[in-house]
Amino acid sequence: MTLMRPVTRQLLRIATAGSVDDGKSTLIGRLLHDTDSLPLDHLEAVTDEEGIADLAALSDGLRAEREQGITIDVAYRFFSTESRSYILADTPGHERYTRNMFTGASNAHAAILLVDARAGVLRQTRRHARIAKLLGVKHFVATVNKIDLIAFDQAGFARVAEELQQMAARLGDVDITVIPIAAKHGDNVVRRSERTPWYSGPTLLEYLENIELAAPQAEASRLRLPVQWVSRPTANVRRRYTGRLAAGTLSIGDPVVSLPAGTRSTVAALDTLDDDRATAVAPLSVSIELTDDIDVGRGDVLVSGAEGATLPMLARELDATVCWFSDTPLRGGDRLALKQTTKTVRTTVQELHTRLDPETLDELDSPVELALNDIGTVTLRTSSVVVADNYADNRDSGAFILIDETSNDTVGAGTILEAREVKPGTHPRTDIRWHPSALDRKYRWHATGQPGATIWFTGLPASGKSTIAVAVERALVESGRVAYLLDGDNLRHGLSDDLGFSPGDRTENIRRVGHLTRLLGDAGVVALASLVSPLKSDREIARALNDAAKLPFIEVYVSTSVQECERRDPKGLYARARSGSLKGLTGVDAPYEPPENPDLVLDTTNADIDDLAAQVIALLNERSPRLPGR
């Protein structure tokens, strides 16, 4: 007797989208019912005494949803035909639960947009279509539902179809198929309706059955295997590395590289759920063994080690589209945990760039915050390297979630537009080399009688940084010690006159000033840097440059409150920012991260500047004392 091998069907993931009461849950119930995918007990549970099934109840699983008659959570339903299996995400239509649409569409191949034939395209229809487009959904089908309630009128259908085509054109690069249906009665869902003789296109199921599917980037050179688990079954067996392929293929004998470390090895053994499979393709889960005992852990990513392989970016800065899930708005400077593939790192919101207007689908520039269900583009800076691709290239390694580190709640989800490596001033130069001074530093300092150091003043605009720095400079010079003030405004007239105030330009400005303080300190000068320098990560660059040169570095946080700074406002910056004529002012609509462990904290509110300057000089003399006899 020959046993028949089970048929392997292609899997199509679908997300439904639309406004409240457009009939998404009813449509899903109809698909389940007409494809004979319902267990009898489920069908009996929603069938009334007259034998009529409440199809929407098959999908609306939460008690609150049934009581309110709306979908709240994302309900996943499964059905199949002879040629294909389906996972269908029933996403909420209510505007308050837009974030659930973002979740439901994140791994969908196709989106079904439902539109009530009587109401036409609504605000939430446009919002959901935009989300699906942002999430890389390739196939769009619009179902004009409740066509029976307009008596199967062809003109009424044509009117709504025109609205949908206009919306598709507004979204850009979207090809949309429009189908008239009556989900409650089954017209044009699985079977063709005789009540729409004027319609000659496919039924909904025919459209879904004919969508072409392919494994994500099914080439060995594009391998992405995020490691989820490392195990060693027995003492005599090599370590096993387990995870789900995000892209590419994997076979025994393939060379691989572990990122971010860059160590290399070769696949010695490969296991999948299919014992007869010699090559694994995305998105299969695999367990592999390597020929070498290299250091690989959870969060690392195995990529192809072949020549000409397509490699991801080892990124520290991400431009991304984010959907915000929390009642507490997202603002510049916020710190969160970012989980991408199997790795979790800390991240800081560097800048909010745009916010999507759900009515017009326009991008509104420079928002102050992203509120619940808002979608916008942001720049994130991570605490350590993430192995990332752009979302357009890879929907797994190009996506992430944001987590509140206090509550552990998922507060946002995002897709990567651009991943960048950011290592200002730390990358090695191979074309030139550093030439140490012919004069030993100790000799120079003893000859001049003065050791060098850097004092870095940071704080909000108008906090009094430069005022204290000027007083310190004067006192040091009058005492016979060489000091020089590097004022932020002055530096932007020359050294940094080519830079603006974007996060990247701010970082570059501080990198330049950090190098300058290092050179001055090495020469025996006390370099006083007075800059807003709002981000901790940027200030750490300046500290690292001086630490690497073994030069004293003193961080002085001028903690004057924003209310006091705004009251002073000597340059009128706060007034301009409040009026809207100046964007990106630190303390108003751009973030400031107070130092966590500054060397000295000063507040200039009602303070004597000479007393504050004396505190700075006392700390300088402690960290970098004057040489004996001078």
C-alpha positions in Angstrom: 0.0 0.0 0.0 1.4 3.4 -1.0 0.8 6.3 1.4 -0.1 9.6 -0.3 2.1 12.5 0.7 0.2 15.5 2.0 -0.4 18.3 -0.5 1.7 21.4 0.3 -0.4 24.5 -0.4 0.9 28.0 -0.9 0.0 30.3 2.1 -1.5 33.7 1.3 -1.8 36.2 4.2 -4.6 38.8 3.8 -5.6 41.9 5.8 -9.1 43.4 5.6 -9.4 47.1 5.8 -12.2 49.7 5.9 -14.4 51.8 8.1 -16.8 50.7 10.8 -19.9 48.8 9.6 -18.5 48.3 6.1 -19.0 44.5 6.6 -15.5 43.1 7.1 -16.5 40.5 9.7 -19.5 39.4 7.6 -17.3 39.0 4.5 -14.8 36.9 6.5 -17.7 34.8 7.8 -18.9 34.3 4.2 -15.5 33.2 3.0 -15.2 30.7 5.8 -18.8 29.4 5.2 -18.6 29.1 1.4 -15.2 27.4 1.4 -16.5 24.8 3.9 -13.8 26.0 6.4 -16.1 26.1 9.5 -16.3 23.5 12.2 -20.0 22.5 12.6 -20.1 23.5 16.3 -18.9 27.0 15.4 -21.6 27.3 12.7 -24.3 26.0 15.1 -23.3 28.5 17.8 -24.1 31.5 15.6 -27.2 30.1 13.8 -30.6 31.4 15.0 -33.8 29.4 15.3 -34.7 30.2 11.7 -31.5 28.6 10.5 -29.9 31.9 9.6 -26.2 32.2 10.5 -24.8 35.5 11.9 -21.6 35.5 9.8 -20.0 38.5 11.5 -20.1 36.6 14.9 -17.8 34.0 13.4 -15.0 36.5 13.3 -15.9 38.9 16.2 -14.5 36.8 19.0 -14.2 39.2 21.9 -17.3 39.6 24.1 -17.0 43.4 24.0 -17.0 43.2 20.2 -20.2 41.2 20.1 -21.9 43.5 22.6 -20.9 46.7 20.7 -21.2 45.2 17.2 -17.7 46.4 16.3 -14.3 44.7 15.9 -11.7 45.7 18.4 -8.9 43.2 18.3 -7.2 41.7 15.3 -8.9 38.4 14.7 -7.0 35.8 12.6 -9.0 33.3 10.7 -7.9 30.3 8.6 -9.5 28.8 5.5 -8.3 26.9 2.5 -9.1 25.8 -1.0 -7.7 22.9 -3.1 -4.8 25.0 -4.3 -4.1 27.5 -1.4 -4.2 28.1 2.3 -5.2 31.5 3.7 -4.6 33.4 6.9 -7.0 36.4 7.1 -6.6 39.2 9.6 -9.9 40.9 10.5 -8.7 44.3 11.5 -10.8 46.9 13.4 -12.6 49.6 11.4 -13.0 52.0 14.2 -10.5 54.9 14.1 -9.5 54.4 17.7 -8.1 51.0 16.8 -6.1 52.1 13.7 -2.9 50.7 15.4 -4.4 47.2 15.0 -4.6 47.7 11.3 -0.9 48.4 11.3 -0.3 45.1 13.1 -2.7 43.1 10.9 -1.2 44.3 7.7 2.5 44.0 8.7 3.0 40.6 7.0 0.1 40.6 4.6 0.5 39.7 0.9 -2.8 41.3 0.0 -5.3 43.8 1.4 -9.1 43.7 0.9 -10.5 47.2 1.2 -14.2 47.1 2.0 -16.4 50.1 1.1 -20.1 50.5 1.8 -21.8 51.0 -1.6 -24.0 53.7 0.0 -21.3 55.7 1.8 -18.4 55.4 -0.7 -14.7 56.0 0.3 -14.4 57.4 3.9 -11.6 58.8 5.9 -10.8 55.5 7.6 -10.8 53.8 4.2 -8.1 56.2 3.0 -6.1 55.8 6.3 -6.2 52.0 6.1 -5.2 52.0 2.4 -2.3 54.3 3.2 -1.2 52.0 6.1 -1.3 49.0 3.8 0.8 50.8 1.2 3.3 51.9 3.8 3.7 48.3 5.0 4.6 47.1 1.5 1.3 45.3 0.7 1.6 44.5 -3.1 -1.9 43.5 -4.0 -5.0 45.6 -3.4 -8.6 44.5 -4.1 -11.5 46.7 -3.2 -14.9 45.2 -2.6 -17.9 47.5 -2.9 -20.0 45.8 -0.2 -23.8 45.9 0.4 -24.4 46.3 -3.3 -27.8 44.7 -2.6 -28.8 47.8 -0.6 -28.5 50.0 -3.7 -30.4 47.4 -5.8 -27.3 46.1 -7.6 -27.1 49.5 -9.4 -24.3 49.6 -11.9 -24.1 53.4 -11.8 -23.8 53.4 -8.0 -21.0 50.9 -8.3 -19.2 52.9 -10.9 -19.3 56.0 -8.8 -17.7 54.3 -5.8 -15.2 52.5 -8.1 -14.1 55.9 -9.5 -13.6 57.2 -5.9 -11.4 54.2 -5.2 -9.3 54.7 -8.4 -8.8 58.3 -7.4 -7.6 57.2 -4.0 -5.2 54.6 -5.5 -3.8 57.4 -7.8 -3.3 59.6 -4.7 -1.4 56.8 -2.9 0.8 56.3 -5.9 2.0 53.0 -7.6 -1.1 51.1 -6.5 -3.0 48.9 -8.9 -6.5 48.2 -7.5 -9.2 45.7 -8.6 -12.7 46.7 -7.7 -15.4 44.0 -7.2 -19.1 44.5 -6.4 -20.2 42.1 -3.6 -23.0 41.5 -1.1 -21.2 39.6 1.7 -24.4 38.8 3.6 -25.8 36.9 0.6 -22.5 35.7 -1.0 -22.8 37.7 -4.3 -19.4 37.6 -6.1 -17.5 36.5 -2.9 -16.9 32.8 -3.7 -19.5 32.3 -6.4 -20.5 34.6 -9.3 -23.7 36.5 -8.8 -26.5 36.5 -11.4 -27.7 39.8 -10.0 -24.7 41.7 -11.4 -24.8 40.7 -15.1 -23.0 44.0 -15.9 -19.9 42.9 -14.0 -17.5 40.6 -15.9 -14.4 40.6 -13.6 -13.3 38.0 -11.1 -15.1 37.0 -7.9 -13.1 37.8 -4.7 -11.9 34.3 -4.3 -10.9 34.0 -7.9 -8.8 37.2 -7.5 -7.1 35.7 -4.3 -6.5 32.4 -6.0 -4.6 34.0 -8.8 -2.2 36.2 -6.8 1.4 35.1 -7.6 3.5 34.3 -4.6 7.3 33.8 -4.2 9.6 33.2 -1.3 11.3 36.4 0.0 14.4 37.0 -2.1 15.0 33.3 -2.7 18.7 33.6 -3.4 21.6 32.3 -1.2 23.4 35.6 -1.5 20.5 37.4 0.3 20.4 35.2 3.4 19.1 36.6 6.6 18.8 34.3 9.6 18.2 36.1 12.9 19.3 33.7 15.7 16.6 33.2 18.2 18.0 30.3 20.2 21.3 28.6 20.8 21.3 25.1 22.2 23.6 22.2 22.8 21.6 18.9 23.0 24.5 16.8 24.4 28.1 17.3 25.3 29.2 15.4 22.1 27.1 17.5 19.7 28.0 20.9 18.4 25.9 23.9 19.2 22.7 24.4 17.3 21.5 27.8 16.1 17.8 28.1 15.6 15.7 30.8 14.0 13.3 31.7 11.1 14.7 32.6 7.8 13.8 36.2 7.0 15.2 36.0 3.4 17.3 33.9 1.1 18.1 30.2 1.1 20.3 28.0 3.2 22.0 24.6 2.4 24.7 22.4 3.9 28.1 23.7 2.8 27.0 27.4 2.5 29.5 29.9 3.9 27.9 32.2 6.5 29.0 35.3 8.4 27.7 36.2 11.9 26.9 39.9 12.3 27.6 42.2 13.8 30.8 40.4 14.9 31.8 39.4 11.3 33.1 35.9 12.2 32.8 33.3 9.4 32.0 29.6 9.3 30.2 27.0 7.1 26.9 25.2 7.5 27.6 21.6 8.6 24.0 20.4 9.3 20.5 21.7 8.5 17.2 20.7 10.0 13.7 21.8 9.1 10.3 20.3 9.8 10.6 18.5 6.4 13.1 15.7 6.7 13.6 15.5 3.0 14.4 19.1 2.4 18.0 19.8 1.4 17.6 23.6 1.0 15.7 25.9 3.4 13.9 28.9 2.0 12.3 31.9 3.8 10.2 32.0 5.8 10.9 28.4 7.1 12.2 27.9 10.7 15.6 26.0 10.8 18.1 24.6 13.1 21.7 24.6 11.9 25.1 23.4 13.0 28.3 25.2 12.0 31.8 23.7 11.3 33.4 26.1 13.8 32.6 27.1 17.4 32.2 30.8 16.8 30.6 33.2 19.2 27.0 33.4 18.1 24.1 34.4 20.3 20.5 35.5 20.3 20.1 38.7 18.4 23.0 38.0 16.0 22.2 37.5 12.3 23.7 35.0 10.0 24.2 36.2 6.4 25.8 34.8 3.3 29.6 34.6 3.3 29.8 34.1 -0.4 31.5 36.6 -2.7 29.1 39.3 -3.9 26.6 38.6 -1.2 24.0 41.3 -0.5 24.7 42.5 3.1 22.6 44.4 5.6 23.6 47.6 7.3 25.2 47.6 10.7 23.1 50.6 11.8 23.0 53.0 14.7 20.6 55.5 13.1 17.2 54.7 11.5 14.9 56.9 9.5 11.5 55.1 9.9 7.8 55.3 9.5 6.2 54.8 12.9 2.6 54.1 14.0 2.1 55.2 17.6 -0.1 52.9 19.8 0.0 54.8 23.2 -2.3 57.4 24.8 0.9 59.2 25.9 2.2 61.1 22.8 5.7 60.4 21.2 8.0 63.4 21.4 11.5 64.1 20.3 14.0 63.0 23.0 11.9 60.1 24.2 13.8 57.0 25.1 12.3 53.5 24.4 13.3 49.9 23.8 13.4 48.9 20.1 12.9 45.2 19.2 14.0 44.3 15.7 14.1 40.7 14.6 15.4 38.9 17.7 17.4 41.8 19.2 16.3 44.5 21.6 18.3 47.7 22.1 17.6 51.1 23.6 16.7 54.0 21.3 16.3 57.7 21.4 13.9 59.7 19.2 16.2 62.2 17.5 13.6 64.1 15.4 10.0 64.0 14.3 9.9 64.8 10.6 6.3 64.4 9.4 2.8 63.3 10.4 0.3 61.8 8.1 -3.0 63.7 7.6 -5.6 60.9 7.3 -8.0 63.1 5.5 -5.8 64.3 2.6 -3.0 61.7 2.9 -0.6 64.7 2.9 2.6 64.7 5.1 2.6 67.5 7.6 6.1 68.7 8.4 7.8 69.1 11.8 5.0 67.8 14.2 5.5 68.5 17.9 4.3 65.0 18.8 2.7 61.8 17.5 -0.6 61.1 19.3 -2.5 57.8 19.6 -2.9 56.2 16.1 -0.8 58.8 14.4 1.6 57.8 11.7 4.7 59.8 11.0 8.4 59.6 10.0 11.1 59.9 12.6 14.8 59.5 13.1 15.9 57.0 15.8 19.4 56.6 17.3 20.1 53.2 18.9 22.4 52.4 21.8 24.1 49.6 19.9 24.2 48.2 16.4 21.2 46.7 14.8 21.6 44.5 11.7 19.0 46.1 9.5 17.6 46.3 6.0 15.3 48.9 4.5 11.7 47.7 4.8 11.2 47.9 1.0 14.0 45.3 0.7 13.1 43.0 3.6 9.8 43.1 5.6 11.3 41.2 8.6 14.7 42.8 9.1 13.2 46.2 8.1 10.5 46.2 10.8 10.5 46.8 14.5 8.4 47.5 17.5 8.9 50.2 20.2 8.5 49.2 23.9 8.0 51.3 27.0 10.8 50.2 29.3 8.8 51.0 32.4 5.5 49.3 31.7 6.9 46.8 29.0 3.9 47.8 26.8 4.3 47.8 23.1 3.8 51.5 22.3 4.6 51.7 18.6 5.6 49.8 15.5 7.7 51.0 12.6 9.3 50.3 9.2 12.8 51.3 8.3 13.1 53.8 5.4 16.9 54.1 5.7 19.4 52.5 8.0 22.7 54.3 8.6 26.0 53.5 10.3 26.9 56.4 12.6 30.3 56.4 14.0 31.5 60.0 13.9 35.2 60.3 14.4 35.8 56.7 15.3 36.2 55.1 11.9 39.8 54.3 10.9 41.4 56.2 8.1 43.6 54.1 5.9 44.7 56.8 3.5 46.4 59.0 6.2 47.9 58.4 9.6 48.0 60.4 12.9 51.4 62.1 13.4 52.2 62.5 17.1 53.8 65.8 18.1 57.6 65.9 18.1 57.2 67.4 21.5 56.2 65.0 24.3 53.0 66.2 26.0 54.6 66.2 29.5 57.6 68.2 28.2 55.3 70.7 26.6 53.2 71.1 29.7 56.2 71.5 32.0 57.8 74.0 29.7 54.6 76.1 29.5 53.7 75.4 33.1 50.2 74.4 32.3 48.3 71.1 31.7 45.4 71.1 29.2 41.8 70.1 29.8 38.3 70.5 28.3 35.3 72.0 30.2 32.1 71.3 28.3 29.1 73.5 29.2 25.7 72.1 28.1 22.1 73.4 28.7 19.1 74.9 27.1 19.4 78.1 25.0 19.6 81.2 27.3 20.4 79.0 30.3 23.6 81.0 31.0 26.2 78.6 29.6 28.2 81.2 27.8 27.9 83.7 30.7 29.5 81.2 33.1 32.1 80.2 30.5 33.1 83.8 29.9 33.6 84.3 33.6 35.7 81.1 33.9 37.8 82.1 30.9 38.5 85.6 32.4 39.4 84.2 35.8 41.7 81.6 34.4 43.5 84.0 32.1 43.9 86.6 34.9 45.4 83.9 37.1 48.0 83.2 34.4 46.4 80.1 32.9 45.8 79.9 29.1 42.1 79.3 28.4 40.0 79.8 25.3 36.2 79.8 24.9 34.7 78.0 22.0 31.2 79.5 21.8 28.6 77.7 19.8 27.5 80.7 17.8 31.0 81.8 17.0 31.9 78.3 15.8 29.0 78.3 13.3 30.4 81.5 11.7 33.5 79.6 10.6 34.3 76.1 11.5 30.7 74.9 11.2 29.2 77.5 8.9 28.2 74.7 6.4 26.0 72.9 9.0 22.4 73.4 9.9 20.5 72.2 13.0 19.3 68.7 11.9 20.3 65.8 14.2 23.0 64.8 11.7 24.4 68.3 11.5 24.3 68.8 15.3 26.3 65.5 15.6 28.8 66.6 13.1 29.2 70.1 14.8 29.9 68.4 18.1 32.3 66.0 16.5 34.3 68.9 15.1 34.3 70.8 18.4 35.3 67.7 20.3 38.3 67.3 18.0 39.2 70.9 18.5 39.0 70.7 22.3 41.3 67.6 22.1 43.9 69.5 20.1 43.7 72.6 22.3 44.0 70.4 25.4 47.0 68.6 24.1 48.6 72.0 23.5 48.1 72.8 27.2 45.1 75.1 26.8 42.0 74.9 28.9 39.3 74.6 26.2 35.9 75.9 27.2 33.1 74.6 24.9 29.7 76.3 25.3 27.1 74.4 23.2 23.5 73.4 23.7 24.6 69.8 22.7 21.1 68.4 23.4 21.7 64.7 22.9 23.6 62.5 25.3 24.9 60.4 22.5 26.5 63.4 20.8 28.1 64.7 24.1 29.5 61.2 24.6 31.4 61.6 21.3 33.2 64.7 22.7 34.0 62.9 25.9 35.2 59.8 24.1 37.6 61.9 22.0 39.2 63.5 25.0 39.2 60.2 27.0 41.0 58.5 24.1 43.7 61.2 24.3 43.9 60.9 28.2 42.8 64.5 28.6 40.6 65.7 31.5 37.0 66.2 30.5 34.6 68.1 32.7 30.9 68.2 31.8 29.0 71.1 33.4 25.2 70.9 33.1 23.6 74.4 33.3 20.2 73.3 34.6 18.3 76.6 34.3 14.6 75.8 33.8 13.0 76.3 30.4 10.6 78.8 32.0 13.5 80.9 33.1 15.3 80.6 29.8 12.1 81.6 28.0 11.6 84.6 30.3 15.1 85.8 29.4 15.1 85.0 25.7 17.9 87.5 24.8 17.8 86.5 21.1 14.1 86.2 20.7 14.4 82.5 19.8 11.7 81.3 22.2 9.2 83.9 21.0 9.9 82.9 17.4 9.5 79.2 18.2 6.2 79.8 20.0 4.9 81.8 17.1 5.8 79.1 14.7 8.3 81.1 12.7 11.3 79.0 14.1 11.2 75.2 14.0 13.4 72.8 15.9 14.3 75.0 18.9 15.7 72.9 21.7 13.4 73.0 24.7 10.3 73.9 22.6 9.8 71.4 19.8 13.2 69.7 19.8 14.5 67.4 22.5 17.1 68.0 25.2 18.5 65.1 27.1 19.8 66.3 30.5 23.1 64.6 31.5 22.6 61.6 33.7 26.0 62.0 35.6 27.4 65.4 34.9 30.6 66.4 36.7 28.9 69.6 37.9 25.4 71.0 37.9 24.8 74.8 38.0 21.6 76.9 37.9 22.0 80.5 36.9 18.6 81.6 38.2 19.2 84.4 40.7 22.8 83.2 41.1 26.1 85.0 41.4 28.0 84.2 38.2 31.4 84.7 39.9 30.4 82.1 42.5 29.4 79.6 39.8 32.6 80.3 38.0 34.6 79.6 41.1 32.9 76.2 41.5 34.0 75.3 37.9 37.6 76.4 38.6 37.8 74.5 41.8 36.7 71.3 40.0 39.3 72.0 37.3 42.1 72.4 39.8 41.0 69.1 41.3 41.0 67.2 38.0 43.8 69.1 36.3 45.9 70.9 38.9 48.5 73.5 38.0 52.0 72.2 37.9 54.2 72.8 41.0 56.1 76.0 41.1 53.7 77.8 38.7 
